[in-house]
């Protein structure tokens, strides 16, 4: 089951424009990997080269050591959704999947299994043209899972999904990874990526900026600790002597930087100062992402202040 995606110096140029620039990384099985980057960073181009839809200028993208076009029955090894509108609008959901299945030697029973899995059994006979965006996303994911592949690539899979659908795709992706599959997804929804992915690949202007775990990213950008105590003045003096920078909020809470939560708790206990709340505050995935990609963002909007 285990399959790895490997990029080696992958490059794509369009005339004088370099969309992907010597990109090298690995996507390993058993974890959900997020593929992040600003608009124009080269994410979609990279994913299309992984699937043989674009030919690299140089370098290579390999799946289990082979180019995608070398895989005889690709749906059995790689499932992908790059466009929720890929299905012909005049076909029914079941007919669309049946055509995909026949092209890869997959039995009809599997078509009905994946329709059930993505929650579309009740509309299997309806034409795709009448589907909402969320339903088309589910149909695309059904097609990706049709061959029970070891590798799953999804581009913006939560677009158009309601809250229940987003929770479903999140649990589905994590379950696939837990089975030892290789799962790569791109998304602009940082709040969703923060609770879905284990590792992140961040690119900007076609180059790799970061390849790390979500936990490691947050640890590097830990900010401060929120402390609530009825003896704020006394605790402020104590923490200042420990080398912390302490400020107060409008509610009377303390914000301590330069010292971690265990050290604050130990010092307060030793001094007999009661603590009612002790909350480490790290940067969100969105905060870290924006800091890392600030120089690589190709399109920047001007922020206009509202009139009072």
Backbone as CSV, one residue per row, in Angstrom:
resi,resn,N_x,N_y,N_z,CA_x,CA_y,CA_z,C_x,C_y,C_z
1,UNK,0.819,-1.203,0.000,0.000,0.000,0.000,0.860,1.263,0.000
2,UNK,1.998,1.243,0.713,2.757,2.470,0.893,3.394,2.953,-0.412
3,UNK,3.124,4.227,-0.726,3.665,4.863,-1.927,4.092,6.273,-1.559
4,UNK,5.185,6.725,-2.126,5.698,8.053,-1.815,5.706,8.907,-3.077
5,UNK,5.425,10.195,-2.909,5.581,11.158,-3.991,6.939,11.819,-3.820
6,UNK,7.680,11.926,-4.904,9.007,12.535,-4.834,9.208,13.501,-5.999
7,UNK,9.561,14.722,-5.669,9.895,15.723,-6.674,11.395,15.974,-6.655
8,UNK,12.010,15.963,-7.828,13.449,16.168,-7.947,13.731,17.323,-8.902
9,UNK,14.102,18.459,-8.327,14.480,19.640,-9.116,13.424,19.965,-10.177
10,UNK,12.172,19.824,-9.818,11.074,20.028,-10.772,10.981,21.500,-11.161
11,UNK,10.983,21.745,-12.475,10.978,23.116,-12.997,9.999,23.216,-14.156
12,UNK,9.246,24.317,-14.181,8.344,24.582,-15.302,8.443,26.058,-15.682
13,UNK,8.799,26.296,-16.942,8.889,27.669,-17.446,7.897,27.862,-18.580
14,UNK,7.314,29.046,-18.625,6.467,29.466,-19.731,7.116,30.709,-20.328
15,UNK,7.885,30.515,-21.372,8.628,31.640,-21.926,9.630,32.146,-20.913
16,UNK,9.537,33.424,-20.576,10.447,34.031,-19.612,9.973,33.874,-18.166
17,UNK,8.783,33.283,-17.987,8.213,33.144,-16.646,8.508,31.758,-16.079
18,UNK,9.061,31.713,-14.879,9.319,30.446,-14.202,8.216,30.219,-13.182
19,UNK,7.332,29.259,-13.461,6.211,28.977,-12.571,6.627,28.084,-11.413
20,UNK,7.515,27.119,-11.692,8.027,26.202,-10.667,9.536,26.153,-10.848
21,UNK,10.255,26.368,-9.748,11.689,26.607,-9.836,12.477,25.595,-8.988
22,UNK,12.971,24.535,-9.630,13.839,23.536,-8.992,13.248,23.030,-7.673
23,UNK,12.012,22.618,-7.745,11.275,22.210,-6.558,11.581,20.750,-6.220
24,UNK,12.022,20.513,-4.986,12.335,19.157,-4.526,11.719,18.944,-3.150
25,UNK,10.950,17.874,-3.008,10.433,17.477,-1.701,9.862,16.064,-1.810
26,UNK,9.531,15.486,-0.656,8.916,14.163,-0.594,7.606,14.267,0.179
27,UNK,6.615,13.514,-0.267,5.352,13.391,0.460,5.242,11.925,0.862
28,UNK,5.280,11.680,2.163,5.366,10.311,2.668,4.005,9.789,3.116
29,UNK,3.863,8.477,3.124,2.597,7.873,3.554,2.392,7.992,5.056
30,UNK,1.128,7.840,5.454,0.800,7.790,6.868,0.472,9.112,7.507
31,UNK,0.630,10.223,6.783,0.290,11.546,7.310,-0.461,12.322,6.229
32,UNK,-1.241,13.305,6.666,-1.891,14.222,5.730,-0.967,15.413,5.546
33,UNK,-0.555,15.661,4.313,0.372,16.751,4.010,-0.365,17.870,3.306
34,UNK,-0.235,19.079,3.832,-0.844,20.246,3.213,0.135,20.927,2.278
35,UNK,-0.353,21.376,1.138,0.460,22.040,0.123,-0.022,23.478,0.051
36,UNK,0.786,24.412,0.563,0.352,25.793,0.745,1.212,26.757,-0.047
37,UNK,0.618,27.896,-0.345,1.353,28.956,-1.030,0.401,30.028,-1.498
38,UNK,0.882,31.262,-1.667,0.021,32.349,-2.152,-0.469,32.064,-3.574
39,UNK,-1.451,32.847,-4.006,-1.878,32.757,-5.397,-0.692,33.006,-6.312
40,UNK,-0.545,32.175,-7.338,0.565,32.326,-8.265,1.846,31.684,-7.800
41,UNK,1.794,30.938,-6.674,3.019,30.331,-6.133,3.485,29.121,-6.932
42,UNK,2.579,28.507,-7.715,2.945,27.343,-8.507,2.360,26.036,-8.013
43,UNK,1.406,26.091,-7.068,0.838,24.860,-6.503,0.104,24.037,-7.563
44,UNK,-0.812,24.681,-8.270,-1.606,23.936,-9.259,-0.732,23.395,-10.385
45,UNK,0.230,24.200,-10.827,1.145,23.736,-11.871,1.923,22.517,-11.403
46,UNK,2.375,22.550,-10.147,3.118,21.423,-9.594,2.260,20.170,-9.546
47,UNK,1.021,20.299,-9.076,0.144,19.136,-8.981,-0.192,18.590,-10.363
48,UNK,-0.341,19.458,-11.332,-0.619,18.999,-12.691,0.584,18.273,-13.290
49,UNK,1.787,18.699,-12.930,2.971,17.967,-13.395,3.078,16.606,-12.717
50,UNK,2.673,16.517,-11.452,2.653,15.221,-10.771,1.768,14.222,-11.510
51,UNK,0.683,14.731,-12.110,-0.295,13.872,-12.771,-0.102,13.800,-14.280
52,UNK,1.014,14.297,-14.778,1.314,14.192,-16.199,0.502,15.104,-17.091
53,UNK,-0.190,16.093,-16.507,-1.004,17.011,-17.303,-0.178,18.158,-17.867
54,UNK,0.931,18.467,-17.230,1.916,19.417,-17.744,3.258,18.699,-17.807
55,UNK,4.025,18.972,-18.846,5.354,18.381,-18.969,6.385,19.319,-18.334
56,UNK,7.205,18.830,-17.414,8.212,19.694,-16.799,9.221,20.199,-17.827
57,UNK,9.728,21.402,-17.599,10.841,21.897,-18.401,12.095,21.096,-18.075
58,UNK,12.251,20.770,-16.793,13.344,19.910,-16.338,12.958,19.316,-14.999
59,UNK,13.743,18.346,-14.550,13.425,17.663,-13.300,12.324,16.646,-13.513
60,UNK,11.859,16.054,-12.411,10.833,15.023,-12.532,9.991,14.920,-11.263
61,UNK,8.759,14.441,-11.461,7.847,14.137,-10.364,7.549,12.646,-10.431
62,UNK,7.811,11.930,-9.343,7.683,10.483,-9.327,6.670,10.041,-8.273
63,UNK,5.918,9.028,-8.609,4.985,8.391,-7.676,5.375,6.929,-7.586
64,UNK,5.807,6.522,-6.405,6.332,5.166,-6.211,7.467,4.885,-7.200
65,UNK,8.305,5.904,-7.438,9.473,5.737,-8.299,9.203,5.825,-9.781
66,UNK,7.956,6.126,-10.192,7.616,6.197,-11.619,6.904,7.501,-11.938
67,UNK,7.038,7.940,-13.209,6.223,9.050,-13.666,4.782,8.573,-13.808
68,UNK,3.852,9.493,-13.655,2.437,9.132,-13.730,2.090,8.454,-15.049
69,UNK,2.689,8.931,-16.157,2.340,8.361,-17.460,2.921,6.955,-17.670
70,UNK,3.684,6.475,-16.700,4.196,5.116,-16.772,3.324,4.125,-16.005
71,UNK,2.299,4.636,-15.339,1.400,3.771,-14.572,0.288,3.277,-15.499
72,UNK,0.144,1.957,-15.634,-0.768,1.396,-16.623,-2.234,1.665,-16.277
73,UNK,-2.627,1.433,-15.049,-3.999,1.698,-14.617,-3.938,2.662,-13.434
74,UNK,-3.858,3.945,-13.723,-3.530,4.929,-12.680,-4.526,5.017,-11.534
75,UNK,-5.824,4.788,-11.785,-6.793,4.928,-10.702,-6.561,3.937,-9.575
76,UNK,-5.878,2.830,-9.872,-5.579,1.849,-8.837,-4.453,2.328,-7.925
77,UNK,-3.695,3.318,-8.370,-2.539,3.782,-7.590,-2.636,5.243,-7.166
78,UNK,-3.296,6.062,-7.970,-3.376,7.501,-7.681,-4.804,7.981,-7.893
79,UNK,-5.382,8.593,-6.871,-6.684,9.234,-6.998,-6.510,10.730,-6.859
80,UNK,-7.129,11.505,-7.743,-6.895,12.950,-7.723,-8.156,13.721,-8.078
81,UNK,-8.285,14.891,-7.473,-9.325,15.853,-7.853,-8.651,17.214,-7.968
82,UNK,-8.553,17.711,-9.188,-8.003,19.047,-9.415,-9.083,20.045,-9.803
83,UNK,-10.240,19.538,-10.242,-11.307,20.412,-10.719,-12.640,19.744,-10.419
84,UNK,-13.465,20.392,-9.588,-14.758,19.818,-9.223,-15.714,19.753,-10.403
85,UNK,-15.420,20.483,-11.479,-16.306,20.502,-12.651,-15.824,19.576,-13.766
86,UNK,-14.997,18.603,-13.435,-14.442,17.728,-14.473,-15.474,16.783,-15.076
87,UNK,-16.523,16.454,-14.340,-17.530,15.520,-14.846,-18.431,16.209,-15.876
88,UNK,-18.824,15.472,-16.923,-19.712,16.015,-17.956,-21.080,16.298,-17.341
89,UNK,-21.604,17.526,-17.501,-22.870,17.885,-16.849,-24.070,17.077,-17.327
90,UNK,-23.989,16.503,-18.532,-25.111,15.737,-19.053,-25.168,14.302,-18.567
91,UNK,-24.117,13.847,-17.915,-24.090,12.482,-17.410,-24.607,12.411,-15.973
92,UNK,-25.149,11.262,-15.622,-25.517,11.039,-14.228,-24.258,10.714,-13.438
93,UNK,-24.357,10.826,-12.128,-23.208,10.524,-11.270,-22.756,9.083,-11.460
94,UNK,-23.692,8.168,-11.507,-23.320,6.755,-11.622,-22.697,6.458,-12.985
95,UNK,-23.188,7.112,-14.037,-22.613,6.900,-15.366,-21.198,7.457,-15.443
96,UNK,-20.987,8.632,-14.864,-19.649,9.225,-14.839,-18.654,8.282,-14.180
97,UNK,-19.016,7.767,-13.017,-18.100,6.878,-12.306,-17.951,5.538,-13.020
98,UNK,-19.011,5.066,-13.638,-18.935,3.795,-14.362,-17.965,3.885,-15.538
99,UNK,-17.944,5.032,-16.213,-16.994,5.222,-17.320,-15.559,5.212,-16.806
100,UNK,-15.318,5.892,-15.691,-13.984,5.882,-15.093,-13.595,4.464,-14.689
101,UNK,-14.538,3.758,-14.094,-14.254,2.403,-13.621,-13.902,1.476,-14.777
102,UNK,-14.666,1.558,-15.847,-14.416,0.669,-17.000,-13.047,0.927,-17.605
103,UNK,-12.621,2.195,-17.627,-11.331,2.523,-18.245,-10.152,1.959,-17.461
104,UNK,-10.395,1.606,-16.194,-9.317,1.102,-15.348,-9.586,-0.313,-14.829
105,UNK,-10.532,-1.010,-15.444,-10.797,-2.385,-15.064,-11.366,-2.540,-13.666
106,UNK,-12.210,-1.600,-13.258,-12.824,-1.630,-11.926,-14.272,-2.060,-12.062
107,UNK,-14.715,-2.964,-11.197,-16.062,-3.505,-11.275,-17.147,-2.503,-10.914
108,UNK,-18.363,-2.772,-11.399,-19.505,-1.878,-11.176,-19.857,-1.767,-9.682
109,UNK,-19.640,-2.829,-8.950,-19.983,-2.799,-7.522,-19.210,-1.716,-6.792
110,UNK,-17.971,-1.492,-7.213,-17.141,-0.470,-6.561,-17.720,0.922,-6.787
111,UNK,-18.360,1.155,-7.922,-19.004,2.435,-8.199,-20.039,2.742,-7.120
112,UNK,-20.870,1.766,-6.806,-21.913,1.978,-5.810,-21.323,2.103,-4.407
113,UNK,-20.208,1.438,-4.162,-19.534,1.554,-2.860,-19.060,2.984,-2.615
114,UNK,-18.409,3.583,-3.618,-17.882,4.937,-3.394,-18.997,5.974,-3.379
115,UNK,-20.065,5.746,-4.132,-21.209,6.661,-4.060,-21.791,6.655,-2.653
116,UNK,-21.866,5.478,-2.051,-22.336,5.375,-0.674,-21.355,6.057,0.277
117,UNK,-20.067,5.859,0.026,-19.027,6.406,0.895,-19.062,7.929,0.942
118,UNK,-19.350,8.574,-0.187,-19.356,10.044,-0.229,-20.744,10.633,-0.044
119,UNK,-21.753,9.803,0.202,-23.088,10.293,0.498,-23.921,10.685,-0.700
120,UNK,-23.639,10.093,-1.863,-24.380,10.453,-3.084,-25.258,9.323,-3.616
121,UNK,-25.451,8.275,-2.850,-26.257,7.148,-3.345,-27.666,7.579,-3.722
122,UNK,-28.231,8.497,-2.957,-29.599,8.930,-3.207,-29.781,9.762,-4.461
123,UNK,-28.690,10.279,-5.017,-28.784,11.104,-6.236,-27.933,10.508,-7.353
124,UNK,-27.626,9.227,-7.269,-26.735,8.588,-8.239,-27.244,8.699,-9.665
125,UNK,-28.564,8.729,-9.844,-29.127,8.782,-11.187,-29.352,10.178,-11.717
126,UNK,-29.076,11.188,-10.911,-29.284,12.566,-11.357,-28.119,13.058,-12.197
127,UNK,-28.417,13.983,-13.110,-27.367,14.555,-13.950,-26.473,15.487,-13.139
128,UNK,-25.202,15.431,-13.447,-24.210,16.207,-12.711,-24.450,17.710,-12.879
129,UNK,-25.005,18.117,-14.026,-25.259,19.534,-14.266,-26.195,20.162,-13.245
130,UNK,-27.010,19.352,-12.576,-27.928,19.858,-11.566,-27.364,19.804,-10.160
131,UNK,-26.124,19.370,-10.017,-25.497,19.249,-8.704,-25.000,20.610,-8.202
132,UNK,-25.039,20.800,-6.895,-24.384,21.949,-6.281,-22.873,21.731,-6.324
133,UNK,-22.114,22.793,-6.011,-20.658,22.666,-5.998,-20.223,21.622,-4.973
134,UNK,-20.866,21.630,-3.814,-20.519,20.641,-2.798,-20.760,19.219,-3.266
135,UNK,-21.854,18.986,-3.978,-22.150,17.643,-4.504,-21.132,17.248,-5.569
136,UNK,-20.709,18.228,-6.396,-19.705,17.923,-7.405,-18.358,17.600,-6.758
137,UNK,-18.065,18.275,-5.654,-16.835,17.946,-4.912,-16.898,16.507,-4.415
138,UNK,-18.028,16.110,-3.873,-18.179,14.741,-3.380,-18.039,13.733,-4.518
139,UNK,-18.581,14.079,-5.681,-18.468,13.185,-6.829,-17.010,13.067,-7.262
140,UNK,-16.289,14.186,-7.267,-14.875,14.130,-7.619,-14.093,13.252,-6.664
141,UNK,-14.391,13.355,-5.377,-13.695,12.535,-4.383,-14.059,11.068,-4.557
142,UNK,-15.313,10.789,-4.930,-15.711,9.410,-5.225,-14.865,8.842,-6.358
143,UNK,-14.640,9.662,-7.387,-13.799,9.217,-8.493,-12.365,8.981,-8.067
144,UNK,-11.880,9.838,-7.156,-10.504,9.679,-6.674,-10.335,8.390,-5.876
145,UNK,-11.377,7.981,-5.165,-11.302,6.787,-4.321,-11.682,5.515,-5.053
146,UNK,-12.124,5.646,-6.295,-12.691,4.525,-7.043,-11.766,3.302,-7.102
147,UNK,-10.489,3.534,-7.346,-9.552,2.419,-7.487,-8.875,2.014,-6.195
148,UNK,-9.355,2.539,-5.044,-8.744,2.255,-3.741,-7.247,2.557,-3.781
149,UNK,-6.867,3.786,-4.175,-5.460,4.098,-4.460,-4.617,4.284,-3.197
150,UNK,-3.316,4.117,-3.373,-2.373,4.344,-2.275,-2.014,5.818,-2.146
151,UNK,-2.261,6.607,-3.204,-1.929,8.040,-3.208,-3.184,8.831,-3.559
152,UNK,-3.458,9.877,-2.770,-4.622,10.732,-3.004,-4.155,12.186,-3.055
153,UNK,-4.458,12.879,-4.165,-4.106,14.286,-4.342,-5.384,15.084,-4.558
154,UNK,-5.591,16.104,-3.741,-6.805,16.897,-3.826,-6.454,18.384,-3.824
155,UNK,-7.018,19.120,-4.774,-6.802,20.561,-4.866,-8.064,21.266,-4.393
156,UNK,-7.985,21.986,-3.285,-9.109,22.715,-2.684,-10.336,21.819,-2.503
157,UNK,-10.216,20.716,-1.759,-11.319,19.757,-1.676,-12.516,20.221,-0.866
158,UNK,-12.385,21.260,-0.039,-13.523,21.670,0.790,-14.333,22.798,0.160
159,UNK,-13.935,23.277,-1.022,-14.717,24.320,-1.690,-16.151,23.857,-1.907
160,UNK,-17.107,24.651,-1.459,-18.505,24.342,-1.693,-19.127,23.396,-0.694
161,UNK,-18.335,22.838,0.218,-18.889,21.911,1.204,-19.450,22.674,2.399
162,UNK,-20.573,22.176,2.942,-21.100,22.768,4.165,-20.317,22.238,5.366
163,UNK,-20.710,22.660,6.558,-19.955,22.288,7.757,-19.867,20.774,7.923
164,UNK,-20.978,20.075,7.671,-20.965,18.614,7.794,-20.057,17.997,6.742
165,UNK,-20.058,18.558,5.534,-19.202,18.041,4.469,-17.733,18.260,4.760
166,UNK,-17.410,19.421,5.339,-16.012,19.702,5.689,-15.527,18.737,6.754
167,UNK,-16.377,18.477,7.750,-15.991,17.517,8.793,-15.820,16.131,8.196
168,UNK,-16.679,15.792,7.243,-16.587,14.473,6.603,-15.278,14.330,5.824
169,UNK,-14.919,15.330,5.012,-13.691,15.202,4.223,-12.479,15.193,5.128
170,UNK,-12.528,15.951,6.230,-11.412,15.948,7.178,-11.211,14.553,7.766
171,UNK,-12.287,13.940,8.235,-12.165,12.606,8.835,-11.784,11.568,7.791
172,UNK,-12.266,11.743,6.557,-11.933,10.806,5.486,-10.449,10.850,5.166
173,UNK,-9.895,12.049,5.042,-8.472,12.191,4.725,-7.598,11.627,5.835
174,UNK,-7.976,11.891,7.067,-7.181,11.380,8.180,-7.281,9.852,8.266
175,UNK,-8.447,9.307,7.940,-8.594,7.852,7.934,-7.752,7.222,6.829
176,UNK,-7.700,7.862,5.667,-6.878,7.353,4.565,-5.402,7.341,4.949
177,UNK,-4.955,8.414,5.592,-3.560,8.467,6.032,-3.281,7.398,7.087
178,UNK,-4.237,7.189,7.990,-4.059,6.194,9.048,-3.929,4.791,8.470
179,UNK,-4.474,4.575,7.267,-4.347,3.282,6.597,-3.008,3.125,5.876
180,UNK,-2.163,4.160,5.962,-0.850,4.094,5.332,-0.793,4.697,3.948
181,UNK,-1.822,5.432,3.552,-1.822,6.053,2.235,-1.092,7.396,2.273
182,UNK,-0.715,7.852,1.094,-0.066,9.153,0.945,-1.134,10.161,0.548
183,UNK,-1.335,11.187,1.367,-2.417,12.158,1.143,-1.819,13.556,1.042
184,UNK,-2.066,14.210,-0.091,-1.590,15.575,-0.326,-2.776,16.433,-0.727
185,UNK,-2.980,17.542,-0.031,-4.064,18.437,-0.416,-3.616,19.883,-0.337
186,UNK,-4.132,20.680,-1.246,-3.886,22.111,-1.203,-5.171,22.801,-0.782
187,UNK,-5.035,23.932,-0.110,-6.204,24.703,0.304,-5.745,26.085,0.727
188,UNK,-6.647,27.062,0.604,-6.380,28.399,1.107,-7.033,28.620,2.469
189,UNK,-7.774,27.623,2.967,-8.460,27.759,4.246,-7.527,27.328,5.371
190,UNK,-6.814,28.296,5.940,-5.815,27.969,6.955,-6.436,27.360,8.204
191,UNK,-7.622,27.829,8.574,-8.262,27.288,9.772,-8.564,25.807,9.602
192,UNK,-8.936,25.413,8.406,-9.216,24.000,8.151,-7.934,23.185,8.050
193,UNK,-6.920,23.736,7.398,-5.652,23.022,7.291,-5.053,22.777,8.674
194,UNK,-5.257,23.726,9.588,-4.664,23.608,10.924,-5.176,22.399,11.677
195,UNK,-6.413,21.968,11.394,-6.977,20.823,12.113,-7.024,19.564,11.254
196,UNK,-6.490,19.644,10.034,-6.543,18.490,9.140,-5.171,17.905,8.856
197,UNK,-4.183,18.749,8.579,-2.889,18.246,8.111,-1.918,18.023,9.268
198,UNK,-0.955,17.115,9.018,0.120,16.840,9.974,1.403,17.564,9.580
199,UNK,1.656,17.630,8.274,2.849,18.306,7.754,2.424,19.344,6.729
200,UNK,3.302,20.318,6.507,3.014,21.338,5.513,4.215,21.535,4.598
201,UNK,3.922,21.720,3.331,4.890,22.138,2.329,4.447,23.524,1.875
202,UNK,5.279,24.520,2.064,4.931,25.883,1.682,5.843,26.326,0.554
203,UNK,5.238,26.794,-0.547,6.032,27.291,-1.658,5.665,28.735,-1.943
204,UNK,6.594,29.452,-2.544,6.375,30.827,-2.962,7.215,31.119,-4.184
205,UNK,6.596,31.711,-5.195,7.276,31.991,-6.464,7.945,30.724,-7.018
206,UNK,7.256,29.612,-6.837,7.722,28.349,-7.404,8.806,27.640,-6.635
207,UNK,9.244,28.205,-5.496,10.328,27.610,-4.721,9.836,27.145,-3.360
208,UNK,10.488,26.123,-2.829,10.117,25.595,-1.524,10.579,26.561,-0.431
209,UNK,9.642,26.978,0.426,9.951,27.846,1.551,10.103,27.038,2.832
210,UNK,9.235,26.048,3.012,9.240,25.297,4.270,8.688,23.891,4.052
211,UNK,9.289,22.929,4.735,8.827,21.547,4.773,8.953,21.105,6.217
212,UNK,7.826,21.097,6.947,7.892,20.844,8.374,6.543,20.361,8.883
213,UNK,6.479,19.998,10.156,5.204,19.607,10.760,4.491,20.855,11.277
214,UNK,3.179,20.744,11.427,2.393,21.863,11.957,2.854,22.187,13.378
215,UNK,3.124,21.157,14.182,3.560,21.381,15.565,4.886,22.144,15.616
216,UNK,5.831,21.780,14.747,7.125,22.463,14.726,6.969,23.926,14.325
217,UNK,6.081,24.187,13.386,5.846,25.574,12.969,5.332,26.407,14.128
218,UNK,4.373,25.866,14.858,3.789,26.614,15.969,4.814,26.841,17.079
219,UNK,5.622,25.819,17.354,6.623,25.947,18.416,7.606,27.069,18.117
220,UNK,7.972,27.206,16.844,8.947,28.228,16.467,8.390,29.634,16.623
221,UNK,7.059,29.743,16.588,6.444,31.070,16.632,5.604,31.272,17.895
222,UNK,5.974,30.537,18.978,5.254,30.739,20.235,5.425,32.182,20.683
223,UNK,4.331,32.792,21.139,4.371,34.228,21.426,4.468,34.528,22.913
224,UNK,3.506,34.088,23.700,3.462,34.519,25.092,2.545,33.608,25.894
225,UNK,2.353,33.968,27.156,1.492,33.193,28.054,0.508,34.147,28.712
226,UNK,-0.764,33.810,28.667,-1.785,34.593,29.353,-1.934,34.038,30.766
227,UNK,-1.887,34.937,31.775,-1.961,34.531,33.174,-3.069,35.316,33.870
228,UNK,-3.880,34.594,34.643,-4.928,35.260,35.431,-4.692,34.938,36.908
229,UNK,-4.595,35.972,37.718,-4.325,35.811,39.143,-4.936,36.976,39.908
230,UNK,-5.398,36.741,41.147,-5.908,37.864,41.949,-4.789,38.729,42.525
231,UNK,-3.545,38.314,42.365,-2.402,39.082,42.887,-1.472,39.455,41.730
232,UNK,-2.051,40.207,40.791,-1.351,40.525,39.547,-0.088,41.353,39.783
233,UNK,-0.146,42.330,40.664,1.019,43.193,40.887,2.195,42.382,41.433
234,UNK,1.896,41.518,42.388,2.948,40.702,42.992,3.555,39.744,41.969
235,UNK,2.681,39.126,41.150,3.180,38.177,40.151,3.969,38.906,39.069
236,UNK,3.555,40.117,38.712,4.292,40.886,37.707,5.728,41.119,38.159
237,UNK,5.893,41.500,39.406,7.239,41.719,39.918,8.066,40.456,39.912
238,UNK,7.442,39.345,40.284,8.143,38.064,40.307,8.600,37.651,38.912
239,UNK,7.708,37.782,37.926,8.037,37.369,36.558,9.066,38.307,35.939
240,UNK,9.003,39.571,36.282,9.997,40.519,35.769,11.388,40.151,36.257
241,UNK,11.479,39.728,37.513,12.779,39.306,38.047,13.283,38.032,37.367
242,UNK,12.355,37.241,36.804,12.751,36.036,36.058,13.177,36.363,34.630
243,UNK,13.062,37.642,34.242,13.471,38.051,32.900,12.338,38.166,31.913
244,UNK,11.089,38.023,32.380,9.940,38.105,31.481,9.548,39.556,31.238
245,UNK,8.918,39.793,30.101,8.278,41.076,29.815,6.794,40.896,30.068
246,UNK,6.238,41.693,30.968,4.853,41.490,31.393,4.035,42.748,31.089
247,UNK,2.883,42.537,30.464,1.931,43.625,30.224,0.571,43.196,30.754
248,UNK,-0.311,44.161,30.938,-1.648,43.883,31.466,-2.695,44.133,30.396
249,UNK,-3.746,43.339,30.423,-4.871,43.545,29.515,-5.905,44.427,30.196
250,UNK,-6.911,44.855,29.440,-7.976,45.686,30.004,-8.755,44.938,31.077
251,UNK,-8.763,43.602,31.007,-9.483,42.798,31.990,-8.654,42.487,33.232
252,UNK,-7.409,42.961,33.261,-6.564,42.708,34.411,-5.720,41.454,34.314
253,UNK,-5.823,40.732,33.190,-4.971,39.558,32.983,-3.558,40.017,32.645
254,UNK,-2.597,39.109,32.820,-1.215,39.403,32.480,-0.814,38.659,31.220
255,UNK,-0.015,39.309,30.375,0.574,38.682,29.202,2.079,38.663,29.426
256,UNK,2.636,37.456,29.568,4.060,37.303,29.872,4.786,36.729,28.663
257,UNK,5.846,37.404,28.236,6.685,36.931,27.137,8.100,36.729,27.667
258,UNK,8.775,35.701,27.118,10.147,35.440,27.533,10.274,34.403,28.621
259,UNK,9.171,33.798,29.036,9.183,32.728,30.037,8.008,31.806,29.717
260,UNK,8.200,30.486,29.881,7.138,29.566,29.497,6.174,29.292,30.647
261,UNK,5.063,28.631,30.322,4.001,28.400,31.302,4.461,27.569,32.497
262,UNK,5.228,26.473,32.311,5.674,25.706,33.482,6.505,26.544,34.453
263,UNK,7.393,27.403,33.920,8.216,28.244,34.791,7.361,29.232,35.570
264,UNK,6.324,29.774,34.920,5.420,30.701,35.616,4.680,29.971,36.730
265,UNK,4.159,28.791,36.402,3.419,28.028,37.398,4.281,27.654,38.593
266,UNK,5.522,27.215,38.323,6.427,26.830,39.415,6.770,28.022,40.300
267,UNK,7.065,29.163,39.663,7.441,30.356,40.420,6.273,30.850,41.274
268,UNK,5.071,30.842,40.711,3.893,31.293,41.458,3.608,30.358,42.631
269,UNK,3.754,29.047,42.414,3.514,28.087,43.493,4.513,28.272,44.624
270,UNK,5.779,28.488,44.256,6.809,28.672,45.282,6.561,29.934,46.108
271,UNK,5.969,30.942,45.474,5.704,32.197,46.177,4.330,32.227,46.825
272,UNK,3.558,31.164,46.654,2.222,31.111,47.232,1.220,32.000,46.543
273,UNK,1.443,32.307,45.267,0.528,33.164,44.504,-0.458,32.280,43.739
274,UNK,-1.744,32.430,43.977,-2.719,31.591,43.267,-2.800,31.955,41.780
275,UNK,-2.958,30.937,40.945,-3.112,31.121,39.500,-4.482,30.579,39.094
276,UNK,-5.275,31.402,38.451,-6.603,30.990,38.006,-6.636,30.587,36.536
277,UNK,-5.651,31.024,35.775,-5.560,30.633,34.365,-4.114,30.782,33.928
278,UNK,-3.668,29.826,33.115,-2.289,29.842,32.614,-2.333,29.250,31.207
279,UNK,-2.316,30.115,30.200,-2.588,29.680,28.826,-1.466,30.098,27.878
280,UNK,-0.637,29.141,27.419,0.357,29.472,26.381,-0.364,29.883,25.102
281,UNK,0.097,30.925,24.458,-0.528,31.401,23.219,0.503,31.375,22.099
282,UNK,0.278,30.473,21.150,1.161,30.377,19.989,0.502,31.039,18.798
283,UNK,1.296,31.378,17.839,0.754,31.908,16.590,-0.091,30.836,15.915
284,UNK,-1.167,31.240,15.267,-1.974,30.294,14.511,-1.229,29.891,13.237
285,UNK,-1.683,28.814,12.614,-1.087,28.405,11.347,-1.191,29.530,10.329
286,UNK,-2.289,30.272,10.361,-2.454,31.393,9.432,-1.413,32.476,9.688
287,UNK,-1.168,32.785,10.964,-0.148,33.784,11.307,1.221,33.385,10.771
288,UNK,1.589,32.122,11.037,2.903,31.629,10.615,3.005,31.619,9.096
289,UNK,1.957,31.143,8.451,1.943,31.081,6.985,2.133,32.472,6.374
290,UNK,1.415,33.455,6.892,1.517,34.811,6.344,2.908,35.400,6.567
291,UNK,3.515,35.100,7.714,4.881,35.581,7.948,5.854,34.941,6.969
292,UNK,5.706,33.645,6.759,6.649,32.925,5.898,6.519,33.308,4.434
293,UNK,5.307,33.668,4.019,5.082,33.921,2.596,4.999,35.406,2.263
294,UNK,5.260,36.265,3.239,5.107,37.708,3.011,5.919,38.196,1.826
295,UNK,7.159,37.709,1.697,8.019,38.164,0.610,7.704,37.486,-0.711
296,UNK,6.966,36.364,-0.639,6.704,35.595,-1.861,5.342,35.896,-2.465
297,UNK,4.510,36.671,-1.765,3.176,36.967,-2.275,3.278,37.810,-3.533
298,UNK,2.628,37.330,-4.593,2.698,38.040,-5.870,1.640,39.123,-5.969
299,UNK,0.500,38.884,-5.312,-0.604,39.834,-5.394,-0.919,40.352,-3.993
300,UNK,-0.837,41.648,-3.810,-1.106,42.250,-2.509,-2.185,43.317,-2.669
301,UNK,-3.214,43.219,-1.829,-4.274,44.221,-1.849,-3.902,45.373,-0.941
302,UNK,-4.422,46.550,-1.268,-4.219,47.720,-0.418,-5.312,47.742,0.626
303,UNK,-4.925,47.819,1.909,-5.891,47.871,2.988,-6.347,49.305,3.185
304,UNK,-7.633,49.526,3.063,-8.212,50.870,3.206,-8.901,50.992,4.550
305,UNK,-8.569,52.038,5.288,-9.202,52.246,6.579,-10.633,52.729,6.364
306,UNK,-11.517,52.166,7.219,-12.921,52.602,7.130,-13.100,53.960,7.779
307,UNK,-14.048,54.703,7.273,-14.377,55.995,7.891,-14.967,55.776,9.266
308,UNK,-14.634,56.617,10.221,-15.198,56.451,11.551,-16.699,56.738,11.562
